Amino acid sequence: MINRMNLIKSIKILELTQYELDDLTLDDLKKKFRELAKKYHPDKNKNDPDAEKRFKEINEAYDVVKKYLEQKEKIGSFGFSGFGFEPRFSHSDMMKQMFLKQRSIIEKVISIEDLLTKKSITIEYSVYKTCTACSGAGCSKCDGGFIIENKSIEISNIDRLIDGGRYVLNDSHELITSSGLKLQIPISVIVRFQDYDKKEDVRRKGNDIIKVLKVDFVDIVKLNTGSKYKFKLYNREYQFGLNDIQQSSIKYKFNGIPGSFGSSTGDLIVVLDINFDISKIKTDKINDLSTLINKYINNQNSKTN
């Protein structure tokens, strides 16, 4: 039989946690043992008088945990009855553990606007810990057996985040089982980049930003006079002239999402959606067009004369 305290001690020596032990395989254990044996081998730590003792403890701990995993495979993973001590988890423990695991992964969607204009973001999350007043049974001091603490963390350098990347926070849920065992369930966040901003009609393609800009044909005609068309996107001002238009679009180099880990900063690509329906064009713009046409005719007449 495996002594419970001996198993817990061995887990710590092998730099593991109870949470990791739940899914640990014999292959994982061997890999961990080789890693620690190499790191703490007396030949590599000749100046450490405790090196030989630590190396011996690692070997003994490996044997204990290996035996535990072998017996676990024989009787299944839902109890310790074959080891001579009480079941690891009650049904209530397993349900609570499942509840916490579902809340251990947070998904944070970063808007296109924030990707373009902000240097940092704030992530809000909740930490659940078993209420010690009622041992998780539920009381007036807790919520369903848990003390819930709402927290937030500011992540700087948005440009170093990766779309779809998973980042482990320095925080964990805590579950105290019916047998008194403490389980730490790490909290992590998965970052997603917004793909489409409906309000601004902006799409993201990798690090490039594609903006559909609605303009009247009068605005394009006016560019022939050398004027510039100005517009705003996320409180940033842009402008373009007639010579900037290539196949009904304008490219603003390196005005897209900042690159990260070797990728280059994207471009802002503005696609012109030109309105040719005069009935939908404001009167003042029609008047401007009339003025331009008259001016053009007068210039041509003067050249002829």
C-alpha positions as CSV (number, residue, x, y, z in Angstrom):
1,M,0.0,0.0,0.0
2,I,1.0,3.6,-0.6
3,N,1.1,5.9,2.3
4,R,-0.8,9.1,1.5
5,M,1.6,11.5,3.2
6,N,4.5,9.7,1.4
7,L,2.8,10.2,-1.9
8,I,2.2,13.9,-1.3
9,K,5.8,14.4,-0.2
10,S,7.0,12.6,-3.3
11,I,4.9,14.8,-5.5
12,K,6.5,17.9,-4.1
13,I,10.0,16.4,-4.5
14,L,9.3,15.8,-8.2
15,E,8.2,19.4,-8.4
16,L,4.6,18.4,-9.3
17,T,1.2,19.4,-8.0
18,Q,-1.9,17.4,-7.2
19,Y,-3.6,19.1,-10.1
20,E,-0.9,17.8,-12.5
21,L,-1.0,14.3,-10.9
22,D,-4.6,13.9,-12.1
23,D,-3.6,13.6,-15.8
24,L,0.0,12.4,-15.3
25,T,1.1,9.3,-17.3
26,L,4.0,7.0,-16.8
27,D,5.7,8.6,-19.8
28,D,5.2,12.0,-18.4
29,L,6.7,10.8,-15.1
30,K,9.7,9.3,-16.8
31,K,10.3,12.6,-18.7
32,K,10.1,14.6,-15.5
33,F,12.4,12.2,-13.6
34,R,15.1,12.4,-16.4
35,E,14.8,16.2,-16.3
36,L,15.3,16.4,-12.5
37,A,18.0,13.7,-12.4
38,K,20.0,15.6,-15.0
39,K,19.5,18.9,-13.2
40,Y,20.4,17.6,-9.7
41,H,22.9,14.9,-10.5
42,P,25.8,15.1,-7.9
43,D,28.4,15.2,-10.8
44,K,26.8,18.5,-11.9
45,N,26.5,19.9,-8.4
46,K,29.9,19.1,-6.9
47,N,29.9,22.3,-4.7
48,D,26.6,21.4,-3.2
49,P,26.9,19.1,-0.1
50,D,23.2,18.2,-0.3
51,A,23.3,17.2,-3.9
52,E,23.7,13.4,-3.3
53,K,20.9,13.5,-0.7
54,R,18.6,15.4,-3.1
55,F,19.4,13.0,-5.9
56,K,18.5,10.0,-3.7
57,E,15.2,11.6,-2.7
58,I,14.3,12.2,-6.4
59,N,14.9,8.5,-7.1
60,E,12.8,7.4,-4.2
61,A,10.0,9.8,-5.0
62,Y,10.0,8.5,-8.6
63,D,9.5,4.9,-7.3
64,V,6.6,6.0,-5.1
65,V,4.8,8.0,-7.8
66,K,5.5,5.3,-10.4
67,K,3.9,2.6,-8.2
68,Y,0.9,4.9,-7.6
69,L,0.4,5.4,-11.4
70,E,0.7,1.7,-12.0
71,Q,-1.9,0.8,-9.4
72,K,-4.1,3.6,-10.6
73,E,-4.2,2.0,-14.1
74,K,-5.4,-1.2,-12.5
75,I,-8.3,0.1,-10.4
76,G,-9.2,3.2,-12.5
77,S,-8.9,6.9,-11.8
78,F,-11.9,7.5,-9.5
79,G,-10.6,6.3,-6.2
80,F,-7.7,5.4,-3.9
81,S,-9.4,2.3,-2.4
82,G,-6.7,0.0,-3.7
83,F,-4.1,2.0,-1.8
84,G,-5.5,1.7,1.7
85,F,-6.9,5.3,2.1
86,E,-10.2,7.0,1.5
87,P,-11.5,7.9,-2.0
88,R,-9.7,10.8,-3.6
89,F,-12.9,12.6,-4.8
90,S,-16.5,12.4,-3.8
91,H,-19.1,13.0,-6.4
92,S,-19.5,16.6,-5.1
93,D,-15.8,17.1,-5.4
94,M,-15.8,16.1,-9.0
95,M,-18.7,18.3,-9.9
96,K,-17.0,21.3,-8.2
97,Q,-13.8,20.6,-10.0
98,M,-15.6,20.4,-13.3
99,F,-17.3,23.7,-12.4
100,L,-14.0,25.4,-11.7
101,K,-12.3,24.0,-14.8
102,Q,-15.0,25.5,-16.9
103,R,-14.2,28.9,-15.4
104,S,-10.4,28.5,-15.6
105,I,-10.2,29.6,-19.2
106,I,-11.2,33.2,-20.1
107,E,-11.7,34.4,-23.6
108,K,-10.8,38.0,-24.3
109,V,-11.7,39.6,-27.6
110,I,-9.7,42.6,-28.5
111,S,-11.5,45.0,-30.8
112,I,-9.8,46.3,-34.0
113,E,-10.0,49.8,-32.6
114,D,-8.0,48.7,-29.5
115,L,-5.5,46.9,-31.6
116,L,-4.8,50.1,-33.6
117,T,-5.0,52.7,-30.8
118,K,-4.2,51.2,-27.5
119,K,-0.9,50.0,-25.9
120,S,-2.5,47.9,-23.1
121,I,-5.7,46.2,-22.2
122,T,-7.5,45.2,-19.0
123,I,-8.8,41.7,-18.4
124,E,-11.4,41.1,-15.7
125,Y,-11.8,37.7,-14.1
126,S,-13.1,36.0,-11.0
127,V,-11.3,33.7,-8.6
128,Y,-13.2,31.0,-6.8
129,K,-12.0,29.5,-3.5
130,T,-13.7,27.0,-1.3
131,C,-15.4,28.7,1.7
132,T,-13.6,27.6,4.8
133,A,-16.5,28.6,7.0
134,C,-18.8,25.9,5.6
135,S,-16.1,23.7,3.9
136,G,-17.9,24.2,0.6
137,A,-21.3,23.1,1.7
138,G,-22.8,26.6,1.2
139,C,-23.7,29.2,3.7
140,S,-24.6,32.9,4.1
141,K,-20.9,33.9,3.8
142,C,-20.4,32.4,0.3
143,D,-22.0,31.7,-3.1
144,G,-22.6,28.0,-3.6
145,G,-19.7,27.0,-1.3
146,F,-17.2,29.4,-2.9
147,I,-15.8,32.8,-2.0
148,I,-15.7,34.8,-5.2
149,E,-13.1,37.5,-5.7
150,N,-13.4,39.7,-8.8
151,K,-10.0,40.8,-10.1
152,S,-8.5,42.6,-13.1
153,I,-5.1,42.6,-14.7
154,E,-3.6,45.0,-17.1
155,I,-1.6,43.6,-20.0
156,S,0.8,46.0,-21.6
157,N,2.3,45.7,-25.0
158,I,-0.7,44.6,-27.0
159,D,1.6,44.3,-30.0
160,R,3.2,41.3,-28.3
161,L,0.0,39.3,-28.1
162,I,-0.9,36.7,-30.6
163,D,-4.4,36.0,-32.0
164,G,-5.5,32.7,-30.5
165,G,-2.7,32.7,-28.0
166,R,-3.2,31.3,-24.5
167,Y,-1.6,33.0,-21.5
168,V,-1.5,31.7,-18.0
169,L,-2.3,34.2,-15.3
170,N,-0.5,34.3,-11.9
171,D,-3.7,33.2,-10.2
172,S,-5.7,30.0,-9.5
173,H,-9.0,28.7,-8.3
174,E,-8.8,26.7,-5.1
175,L,-10.8,23.7,-4.3
176,I,-10.6,21.9,-0.9
177,T,-12.0,18.4,-1.3
178,S,-14.0,16.5,1.2
179,S,-10.8,14.7,2.3
180,G,-9.1,18.1,2.9
181,L,-6.9,18.0,-0.2
182,K,-6.2,21.4,-1.7
183,L,-6.4,21.6,-5.5
184,Q,-5.0,24.7,-7.4
185,I,-6.6,25.1,-10.8
186,P,-4.6,27.7,-12.9
187,I,-6.5,30.5,-14.7
188,S,-5.6,31.3,-18.2
189,V,-6.8,33.7,-20.9
190,I,-7.2,33.0,-24.6
191,V,-6.8,36.2,-26.7
192,R,-8.9,36.6,-29.9
193,F,-8.6,39.5,-32.3
194,Q,-11.9,41.0,-33.7
195,D,-12.4,40.1,-37.3
196,Y,-15.1,42.6,-38.3
197,D,-16.2,45.9,-37.0
198,K,-19.7,46.4,-38.3
199,K,-20.1,50.0,-37.2
200,E,-17.0,51.2,-39.1
201,D,-17.3,48.5,-41.8
202,V,-13.7,47.4,-41.1
203,R,-12.3,43.9,-41.6
204,R,-9.1,42.4,-40.4
205,K,-7.0,40.2,-42.6
206,G,-3.9,39.1,-40.7
207,N,-2.3,42.4,-39.6
208,D,-3.9,44.3,-42.5
209,I,-7.0,46.4,-41.9
210,I,-9.5,46.8,-44.8
211,K,-11.9,49.8,-44.5
212,V,-14.8,50.3,-46.9
213,L,-15.3,54.0,-47.4
214,K,-18.5,55.3,-48.9
215,V,-17.9,58.4,-51.0
216,D,-20.0,60.3,-53.6
217,F,-18.7,60.5,-57.2
218,V,-18.7,64.3,-56.7
219,D,-15.9,63.9,-54.1
220,I,-13.9,62.0,-56.6
221,V,-14.4,64.5,-59.4
222,K,-13.3,67.3,-57.0
223,L,-9.9,65.5,-56.6
224,N,-9.2,66.6,-60.2
225,T,-8.7,70.1,-58.9
226,G,-5.8,69.0,-56.7
227,S,-7.8,68.9,-53.5
228,K,-7.6,66.1,-50.9
229,Y,-10.4,64.0,-49.5
230,K,-10.2,63.7,-45.7
231,F,-11.8,61.1,-43.4
232,K,-11.4,59.8,-39.8
233,L,-11.1,56.2,-38.6
234,Y,-10.9,55.5,-34.9
235,N,-10.1,59.2,-34.2
236,R,-7.2,59.1,-36.6
237,E,-7.2,61.5,-39.6
238,Y,-6.3,60.3,-43.1
239,Q,-6.4,62.0,-46.5
240,F,-5.9,61.0,-50.1
241,G,-5.6,62.7,-53.5
242,L,-6.4,61.5,-57.0
243,N,-3.0,60.1,-57.6
244,D,-3.2,58.0,-54.4
245,I,-6.1,55.9,-55.8
246,Q,-5.1,52.6,-57.3
247,Q,-8.0,50.4,-58.6
248,S,-10.5,52.1,-56.4
249,S,-8.5,51.7,-53.3
250,I,-5.8,53.5,-51.3
251,K,-3.1,51.8,-49.3
252,Y,-1.6,53.4,-46.2
253,K,1.6,51.4,-45.5
254,F,2.3,50.3,-41.9
255,N,-1.0,51.8,-40.6
256,G,-2.5,48.4,-39.7
257,I,-2.0,46.2,-36.7
258,P,1.5,46.2,-35.2
259,G,3.5,43.1,-35.9
260,S,4.6,40.7,-33.1
261,F,7.4,38.2,-32.8
262,G,8.9,38.7,-36.3
263,S,5.7,39.6,-38.2
264,S,5.6,43.0,-39.9
265,T,3.1,45.8,-39.1
266,G,0.1,45.6,-41.4
267,D,-1.3,48.1,-43.8
268,L,-4.6,50.1,-43.8
269,I,-6.3,49.4,-47.1
270,V,-9.2,51.8,-47.9
271,V,-11.7,50.4,-50.5
272,L,-13.8,53.1,-52.1
273,D,-17.5,52.5,-52.4
274,I,-18.5,55.2,-54.9
275,N,-22.1,56.4,-55.0
276,F,-23.3,57.5,-58.5
277,D,-27.0,58.0,-57.5
278,I,-27.5,61.8,-57.7
279,S,-30.8,61.5,-55.8
280,K,-28.8,60.4,-52.7
281,I,-26.2,63.2,-53.0
282,K,-26.6,66.3,-50.8
283,T,-27.6,69.5,-52.6
284,D,-24.4,71.4,-51.6
285,K,-22.3,68.7,-53.3
286,I,-24.4,69.0,-56.4
287,N,-23.9,72.8,-56.4
288,D,-20.1,72.2,-56.0
289,L,-20.2,69.9,-59.0
290,S,-22.1,72.5,-61.0
291,T,-19.5,75.1,-60.1
292,L,-16.7,72.8,-61.1
293,I,-18.4,72.1,-64.5
294,N,-19.0,75.7,-65.2
295,K,-15.4,76.6,-64.3
296,Y,-14.2,73.9,-66.6
297,I,-16.4,75.1,-69.5
298,N,-15.2,78.7,-69.0
299,N,-11.6,77.6,-69.0
300,Q,-12.1,75.6,-72.2
301,N,-13.8,78.6,-73.8
302,S,-11.0,80.9,-72.8
303,K,-8.5,78.6,-74.4
304,T,-10.5,78.4,-77.6
305,N,-10.8,82.2,-77.8
